Amino acid sequence: MSTYLKKPSSYYTVSLIVLLPLTLLCLTFLLPLSTYLSNPLATAAAASGACGAGTAGVAANRAAPAAEDDDGVAAGQRRPGLSVLVGVHTMPGKHSRRHLIRMAYALQQTPALRAAARVDVRFALCARPMPPEHRAFVALEARAYGDVLVLDCAESAEQGKTYTYFASLPAMIGSGGGAGDARPYDYVMKVDDDTFLRLDALVETLRAAPREDMYGGVGLPFHDREFPPFMLGMGYLLSWDLVEWIATSDMVRREAMGVEDMTTGKWLNMGNKAKNRVNIFPRMYDYKSAKDEDFLENTIGVHQLKQDLRWAHTLEHFNLTRLEPSSKLHRF
């Protein structure tokens, strides 16, 4: 028995030799993992840049001081001039659809877009009902991508989900807390999971839009171009001050139920809010066919992509599926 329990001194030497590299390996990968979960796109971009630069490039980056602008602020520290939270409203069981949408928006996060704006895409879904298998898969997504918002609501568009989405955001993500009454986002968008957005076109439109008391989308009725009473539910935006108002308004809380897009317009009209209304009709529209002429050149969004084939047609038209000439798959 004593021989079985007693370990020779060489055992500890071998253990140290084996465990020390494993410990260093874990620290190398697990510490960046927490950063990745909080901002997966930025971390992935930084990692790919470092790998592409090589050892010499990394050493040069460490040695060189950060460039500063005229205000003495390091160029890499300046926030983009526009920020948008895009909340894709989906359901717990739509795992494959979320992954498709996640890829479609990640591919649009080009250096040019990131320089112009911060666009964060999150998936909003309700906690009730959520069967055990969906709960497990949603938890995996949340840990892997950090882009899932689980709301305390019933999964129904007419049972207050949109109200819960807007009303929960100030508490979930804070008010910004910086100097000058900083806000976490200039705009918050609600968009359906059967709508594809062209992020660069959306950002370019918002650059000229008011950032206070603003309500934007495809207005109905279409003939009321200047001040439509409500925006269609395929996708619409509110400035952050209106999101904060929704979160604190007793009137809005009492009127939370109903057809969500009309109800949102009703809150703003009853509260004498959203004096700035930006109507992007006809640049967001329902899918018609795969023909080129059925897609507008200045498209912001395409709706009614309920089938994968419609997604395929739309993504192909806007060149998101184009492979590089060097790809070994380009002949398929």
Rosetta blueprint (number, residue, H / E / L):
1 M L
2 S H
3 T H
4 Y H
5 L H
6 K L
7 K L
8 P L
9 S H
10 S H
11 Y H
12 Y H
13 T H
14 V H
15 S H
16 L H
17 I H
18 V H
19 L H
20 L H
21 P H
22 L H
23 T H
24 L H
25 L H
26 C H
27 L H
28 T H
29 F H
30 L H
31 L H
32 P H
33 L H
34 S H
35 T H
36 Y H
37 L H
38 S H
39 N L
40 P H
41 L H
42 A H
43 T H
44 A H
45 A H
46 A H
47 A H
48 S H
49 G H
50 A H
51 C H
52 G H
53 A H
54 G H
55 T H
56 A H
57 G H
58 V H
59 A H
60 A H
61 N H
62 R H
63 A H
64 A L
65 P L
66 A L
67 A L
68 E E
69 D L
70 D L
71 D L
72 G L
73 V L
74 A E
75 A H
76 G H
77 Q H
78 R L
79 R L
80 P L
81 G L
82 L L
83 S E
84 V E
85 L E
86 V E
87 G E
88 V E
89 H E
90 T L
91 M L
92 P L
93 G L
94 K L
95 H H
96 S H
97 R H
98 R H
99 H H
100 L H
101 I H
102 R H
103 M H
104 A H
105 Y H
106 A H
107 L L
108 Q L
109 Q L
110 T L
111 P H
112 A H
113 L H
114 R H
115 A H
116 A H
117 A L
118 R E
119 V E
120 D E
121 V E
122 R E
123 F E
124 A E
125 L E
126 C E
127 A E
128 R E
129 P L
130 M L
131 P L
132 P H
133 E H
134 H H
135 R H
136 A H
137 F H
138 V H
139 A H
140 L H
141 E H
142 A H
143 R H
144 A H
145 Y H
146 G L
147 D L
148 V E
149 L E
150 V E
151 L E
152 D E
153 C E
154 A E
155 E L
156 S L
157 A L
158 E L
159 Q L
160 G L
161 K H
162 T H
163 Y H
164 T H
165 Y H
166 F H
167 A H
168 S H
169 L H
170 P H
171 A H
172 M H
173 I H
174 G L
175 S L
176 G L
177 G L
178 G L
179 A L
180 G L
181 D L
182 A L
183 R L
184 P L
185 Y L
186 D L
187 Y E
188 V E
189 M E
190 K E
191 V E
192 D E
193 D L
194 D L
195 T L
196 F E
197 L E
198 R L
199 L H
200 D H
201 A H
202 L H
203 V H
204 E H
205 T H
206 L H
207 R H
208 A L
209 A L
210 P L
211 R L
212 E L
213 D L
214 M E
215 Y E
216 G E
217 G E
218 V E
219 G E
220 L E
221 P L
222 F L
223 H L
224 D L
225 R L
226 E L
227 F L
228 P L
229 P L
230 F E
231 M E
232 L E
233 G E
234 M E
235 G E
236 Y E
237 L E
238 L E
239 S E
240 W H
241 D H
242 L H
243 V H
244 E H
245 W H
246 I H
247 A H
248 T H
249 S L
250 D H
251 M H
252 V H
253 R H
254 R H
255 E L
256 A L
257 M L
258 G L
259 V L
260 E H
261 D H
262 M H
263 T H
264 T H
265 G H
266 K H
267 W H
268 L H
269 N H
270 M H
271 G L
272 N L
273 K L
274 A L
275 K L
276 N E
277 R E
278 V E
279 N E
280 I L
281 F L
282 P L
283 R L
284 M E
285 Y E
286 D E
287 Y L
288 K L
289 S L
290 A L
291 K L
292 D H
293 E H
294 D H
295 F L
296 L L
297 E L
298 N L
299 T L
300 I L
301 G E
302 V E
303 H E
304 Q L
305 L L
306 K L
307 Q L
308 D H
309 L H
310 R H
311 W H
312 A H
313 H H
314 T H
315 L H
316 E H
317 H H
318 F L
319 N L
320 L L
321 T L
322 R L
323 L L
324 E L
325 P L
326 S L
327 S L
328 K L
329 L L
330 H L
331 R L
332 F L
